[in-house]
Amino acid sequence: MKEFDKKGSPSREGFSKFLPASMSDSSTRRRLTEYEIQVQDLQAYIRSLEEETVRLRKKLDDTPKEFMVIENKLREANRQLVQAFNQNEKLVNALYEAREQITSLKEEVDKLCAPPSTYGVYLSPNEDGTVNILSQGRKVKVNLHPSLKPESLKPGQELILNEGLNVVEAAGYEIQGEVVVLKEHLDAERAVVTLRADEEKVGIIADPLRRFRLKTGDHILMDSKSGYLLERLPKSEVEDLTLEEVPDINYDDIGGLGLQIEAIKDAVELPYLYADYYKEHKLTPPKGVLLYG
């Protein structure tokens, strides 16, 4: 057994028992010193390992806590990221809405600042792509907007003009004007109409009216500025019962039915021919005649 001194290191006497007798004391001390140094180094290394073990064990114990802290930070970061994304989306939507409002307001401002447009009435096309219109009582040759084609325009149709009196947009037809009576057709595009005081005028039949079969006596809406006949108007109930042309047929042109003709004459003509006798004898004339069969 090795013997140790009070400090826990082997005594030199104990080591000397196992040393060869031929070895000198100086050599023994030197080796003994080396052994002591090695033992001390090993003891220091063991202590450092123990400390490292304690440190690692503590670090290992603290790792779940650190992991939870990091996980909480990550969760909080994700929550903030979602909030930032939602806020960013709201800001983008608000930006789009503001941009649309600015665009609409700009359009309204442009409309309010735009010069007023005038109207004209389409007459006919030209071979060079221009058209003839009637504007403010003048016949003018103007250009069309590139989006408009001459074949899409109809005679009598209203057109919107810019400052240069060029056509920028097609409109509809005038809905007000003068009521005239059709007298006769001149051709497919013109007709003679009667105005007030039996004044006659030649009007141009607008495209929508050319689809109808017009008859003498029809009431027509006429644009007095352009001279276009725009619309056939309905007749009143009284006019529906009147004859457009008074026939020149008399009773002699009817064959037979002598008794019936005499009854009609007595009922219709006598109250007017002998009105005094009817009053004198207090006779009530018939209100009408019903023909049937």
C-alpha positions as MATLAB code, in Angstrom:
seq = 'MKEFDKKGSPSREGFSKFLPASMSDSSTRRRLTEYEIQVQDLQAYIRSLEEETVRLRKKLDDTPKEFMVIENKLREANRQLVQAFNQNEKLVNALYEAREQITSLKEEVDKLCAPPSTYGVYLSPNEDGTVNILSQGRKVKVNLHPSLKPESLKPGQELILNEGLNVVEAAGYEIQGEVVVLKEHLDAERAVVTLRADEEKVGIIADPLRRFRLKTGDHILMDSKSGYLLERLPKSEVEDLTLEEVPDINYDDIGGLGLQIEAIKDAVELPYLYADYYKEHKLTPPKGVLLYG';
ca = [
       0.000    0.000    0.000;
       1.085    3.531   -0.840;
       1.420    5.835    2.071;
       0.166    9.412    1.955;
       1.073   12.370    4.059;
      -1.375   14.597    5.833;
      -2.024   16.686    2.653;
      -3.117   13.609    0.744;
       0.032   13.243   -1.393;
       2.232   10.083   -1.178;
       5.151   10.411    1.288;
       8.617   10.180    0.046;
       9.343    7.288    2.450;
       6.520    5.328    0.938;
       7.861    5.952   -2.584;
      11.344    5.119   -1.492;
      10.369    1.586   -0.526;
       9.642    0.794   -4.157;
      12.625    2.594   -5.649;
      15.764    0.673   -6.606;
      18.672    1.015   -4.214;
      20.986    2.054   -7.009;
      19.030    5.251   -7.621;
      20.460    8.363   -5.934;
      18.511   10.678   -3.708;
      18.655   13.545   -6.241;
      17.190   11.442   -8.972;
      14.505   10.263   -6.622;
      13.580   13.799   -5.622;
      13.457   14.914   -9.187;
      11.147   12.126  -10.213;
       9.075   12.606   -7.105;
       8.688   16.291   -7.942;
       7.633   15.425  -11.476;
       5.059   12.992  -10.135;
       3.725   15.593   -7.748;
       3.441   18.140  -10.567;
       1.630   15.624  -12.760;
      -0.720   14.771   -9.915;
      -1.454   18.432   -9.306;
      -2.080   18.990  -13.018;
      -4.422   16.029  -13.093;
      -6.232   17.267  -10.019;
      -6.600   20.740  -11.598;
      -7.828   19.170  -14.828;
     -10.337   17.070  -12.873;
     -11.572   20.180  -11.060;
     -11.928   22.020  -14.369;
     -13.845   19.057  -15.772;
     -16.097   19.040  -12.740;
     -16.692   22.781  -13.106;
     -17.371   22.335  -16.830;
     -19.743   19.495  -15.987;
     -21.583   21.699  -13.497;
     -21.689   24.522  -16.015;
     -22.961   22.256  -18.782;
     -25.522   20.699  -16.455;
     -26.726   24.170  -15.482;
     -26.767   25.246  -19.102;
     -28.685   22.101  -19.940;
     -31.168   22.927  -17.212;
     -31.487   26.496  -18.483;
     -31.900   25.423  -22.121;
     -35.694   24.739  -21.915;
     -36.208   28.119  -20.295;
     -34.168   29.836  -22.979;
     -36.036   27.848  -25.619;
     -39.358   28.949  -24.156;
     -38.157   32.564  -24.088;
     -37.039   32.325  -27.707;
     -40.305   30.623  -28.656;
     -42.293   33.385  -26.936;
     -40.227   36.001  -28.727;
     -40.848   34.196  -32.024;
     -44.577   34.004  -31.317;
     -44.648   37.708  -30.447;
     -42.677   38.505  -33.581;
     -45.168   36.509  -35.683;
     -48.064   38.332  -34.039;
     -46.455   41.681  -34.743;
     -45.774   40.547  -38.304;
     -49.455   39.656  -38.796;
     -50.502   43.003  -37.341;
     -48.042   44.779  -39.582;
     -49.337   42.836  -42.596;
     -52.951   43.696  -41.765;
     -52.046   47.311  -41.182;
     -50.133   47.374  -44.432;
     -53.124   45.877  -46.265;
     -55.400   48.523  -44.745;
     -52.981   51.224  -45.808;
     -52.824   49.801  -49.337;
     -56.638   49.720  -49.561;
     -56.821   53.255  -48.198;
     -54.237   54.297  -50.771;
     -56.255   52.713  -53.603;
     -59.444   54.390  -52.380;
     -57.690   57.724  -52.101;
     -56.262   57.270  -55.589;
     -59.706   56.450  -56.998;
     -61.194   59.453  -55.232;
     -58.439   61.660  -56.585;
     -59.047   60.273  -60.079;
     -62.802   60.809  -59.854;
     -62.308   64.297  -58.435;
     -59.861   65.075  -61.211;
     -62.390   63.890  -63.782;
     -65.060   66.062  -62.184;
     -62.702   69.041  -62.144;
     -61.816   68.408  -65.790;
     -65.502   68.230  -66.664;
     -66.245   71.447  -64.795;
     -63.278   73.195  -66.396;
     -64.053   71.886  -69.884;
     -65.577   74.397  -72.315;
     -69.288   73.999  -73.118;
     -70.218   71.727  -76.024;
     -72.640   72.672  -78.758;
     -75.086   70.457  -80.645;
     -75.601   69.934  -84.324;
     -77.857   67.827  -86.549;
     -76.400   65.225  -88.896;
     -77.220   65.753  -92.581;
     -75.063   63.574  -94.841;
     -71.579   62.005  -95.246;
     -68.798   63.066  -97.629;
     -66.371   60.935  -99.602;
     -63.332   62.236  -97.699;
     -64.644   60.955  -94.348;
     -66.076   64.275  -93.210;
     -69.785   64.877  -92.640;
     -72.227   67.694  -93.217;
     -74.100   68.972  -90.199;
     -76.465   71.783  -89.363;
     -75.303   73.897  -86.423;
     -76.815   77.198  -85.288;
     -78.672   77.572  -88.558;
     -75.559   76.984  -90.689;
     -74.608   74.008  -92.810;
     -71.057   73.027  -91.832;
     -68.588   70.412  -93.071;
     -66.763   68.946  -90.064;
     -64.523   66.043  -89.031;
     -65.517   63.020  -86.966;
     -63.864   61.628  -83.853;
     -61.822   58.487  -84.755;
     -64.202   56.320  -82.714;
     -67.187   57.437  -84.844;
     -67.969   56.125  -88.306;
     -70.137   57.983  -90.845;
     -72.228   54.863  -91.510;
     -73.217   54.718  -87.822;
     -74.892   58.145  -88.001;
     -78.480   58.652  -89.140;
     -80.096   61.698  -90.783;
     -81.690   63.964  -88.194;
     -79.573   62.606  -85.325;
     -78.089   65.109  -82.896;
     -74.304   65.319  -82.537;
     -72.117   66.809  -79.797;
     -69.468   69.219  -81.073;
     -66.273   70.528  -79.500;
     -64.899   74.061  -79.667;
     -63.713   73.479  -83.232;
     -67.227   72.296  -84.248;
     -65.884   68.794  -84.836;
     -68.048   65.829  -83.862;
     -66.891   64.146  -80.636;
     -69.981   62.124  -79.681;
     -73.294   60.956  -81.123;
     -76.506   61.809  -79.299;
     -80.170   60.946  -79.815;
     -83.005   62.820  -81.488;
     -84.795   66.010  -80.509;
     -87.972   65.298  -78.535;
     -89.623   68.692  -78.797;
     -90.590   70.914  -81.676;
     -93.528   72.046  -83.747;
     -96.570   69.914  -84.558;
     -97.292   69.864  -88.302;
     -99.686   67.931  -90.521;
     -98.454   65.783  -93.378;
     -99.896   66.880  -96.724;
     -98.047   64.766  -99.286;
     -94.844   62.865  -99.990;
     -92.335   64.298 -102.446;
     -89.937   61.329 -102.329;
     -88.525   58.850  -99.804;
     -86.691   61.599  -97.911;
     -88.914   64.691  -98.233;
     -92.525   65.584  -97.585;
     -94.783   68.649  -97.704;
     -96.277   69.552  -94.331;
     -98.795   72.152  -93.257;
     -97.899   74.546  -90.453;
    -100.046   77.122  -88.728;
    -102.303   79.311  -90.790;
    -102.131   76.731  -93.588;
     -98.518   77.627  -94.291;
     -96.720   74.863  -96.173;
     -93.117   73.772  -95.854;
     -90.912   71.001  -97.209;
     -89.433   68.885  -94.408;
     -86.785   66.155  -94.405;
     -87.934   62.803  -93.054;
     -85.589   61.620  -90.268;
     -84.276   58.063  -90.320;
     -86.541   56.667  -87.527;
     -89.625   58.018  -89.316;
     -88.721   56.412  -92.658;
     -89.648   53.000  -91.276;
     -93.318   53.974  -90.937;
     -95.917   54.291  -93.629;
     -97.015   57.891  -93.316;
    -100.436   58.989  -94.483;
    -101.915   62.314  -95.370;
    -103.213   64.029  -92.255;
    -100.718   62.438  -89.855;
     -99.466   64.729  -87.126;
     -95.672   64.963  -87.225;
     -93.154   66.389  -84.758;
     -90.901   68.768  -86.666;
     -87.632   70.319  -85.509;
     -88.101   73.889  -86.662;
     -84.345   74.616  -86.477;
     -83.251   71.819  -88.804;
     -86.472   71.151  -90.722;
     -86.397   67.427  -89.909;
     -89.588   65.442  -89.383;
     -88.766   63.365  -86.316;
     -91.793   61.517  -84.960;
     -95.362   60.576  -85.828;
     -97.667   61.783  -83.073;
    -100.866   60.041  -81.973;
    -104.153   61.629  -83.000;
    -106.820   62.729  -80.561;
    -110.000   60.647  -80.112;
    -112.069   63.107  -82.141;
    -109.590   63.066  -84.999;
    -109.674   59.266  -85.020;
    -113.381   59.501  -85.937;
    -112.979   62.094  -88.677;
    -112.359   61.219  -92.278;
    -108.996   62.036  -93.732;
    -110.678   62.588  -97.121;
    -114.362   63.426  -97.671;
    -115.742   60.958 -100.259;
    -117.682   62.376 -103.245;
    -120.285   59.572 -103.258;
    -124.050   60.324 -103.081;
    -127.106   58.192 -102.510;
    -127.610   57.663 -106.272;
    -124.378   55.638 -106.402;
    -125.893   53.053 -104.048;
    -127.893   50.293 -105.706;
    -131.114   49.244 -103.962;
    -131.764   49.798 -100.243;
    -134.307   52.526 -101.029;
    -136.284   52.111  -97.798;
    -133.114   52.141  -95.697;
    -131.828   55.249  -97.476;
    -135.132   57.061  -96.862;
    -134.956   56.125  -93.158;
    -131.413   57.497  -92.930;
    -132.473   60.730  -94.657;
    -135.408   61.159  -92.279;
    -133.216   60.534  -89.238;
    -130.177   62.572  -90.295;
    -131.257   65.258  -92.760;
    -134.764   66.282  -91.636;
    -133.709   67.632  -88.181;
    -131.318   70.027  -89.952;
    -133.551   70.904  -92.910;
    -136.653   71.548  -90.791;
    -135.204   72.578  -87.440;
    -137.999   75.148  -86.863;
    -140.724   72.531  -87.228;
    -138.930   70.282  -84.762;
    -138.834   73.100  -82.219;
    -142.459   74.047  -82.881;
    -143.751   70.548  -82.401;
    -141.149   69.770  -79.701;
    -139.715   66.844  -81.597;
    -136.463   65.274  -80.413;
    -134.094   64.430  -83.268;
    -132.297   61.079  -83.119;
    -128.794   61.129  -81.639;
    -127.343   58.937  -84.328;
    -127.770   56.113  -86.779;
    -126.554   52.558  -86.234;
    -125.702   50.687  -89.418;
    -125.170   46.950  -89.263;
    -125.192   43.964  -91.535;
];
